Amino acid sequence: VILVSSGDTEWGKADSETWYVAEGNITITGRVKVTGSVHLILANNAALTVSEGIEVGEGNSFTVYAQSTEESEMGSLEAKAATDSDEAGIGGGQFGTGGEMTIIGGKVTATGAEYSAGIGGGMLGSGGKVTVYGGVVNATGGNYAAGIGAGGSDRRPGEYALGNGGVVTVYGGKVTA
């Protein structure tokens, strides 16, 4: 298990499973890129902020766990895409389809850039596969984009194009999108 630090902007490696744990207050400046299968454990009361979001492109997966199931103790993850990036808060980059994103626990807040999903596709990108089993999830998309699902478009009114919504499944937890 790798302890997350403020300089970590590349998580995982191709065709591998990699485990990370976030403890305490950590801020990562820049966008984190997920490669392969990445698992993130949010320790009790941890607060992880990723200032330019987390890229989970097609063919990669990202799973978030919490050490505790008690909401008052759960660690948190905040991922907000850079304002003019056209990238999802967690998911695809500009014009990118989201990979497989699973939330088993924790407090997860994801905000997409303009025309991008909070969790899912970047601008014009499809949503990929998003599954929520637990935790507290707040996902906000940019203009014409889903909170969880597809990215939107910057075309003129009446000509909006969207990516495919992907597959979104919620089994539990509290989800606002």
Secondary structure, DSSP 8 states (H G I E B T S, - for coil): -EE--TT--EE--TT-EEEEEE-SEEEE-S-EEE-SEEEEEE-TT-EEEETT-EE-BTT-EEEEEES-S-TTT--EEEEE--TTS---SEE--TT--B-EEEE-SSEEEEE--TTS-SEE--TT----EEEE-SSEEEEE--TT--SEE-------TT--------EEEE-SSEEE-
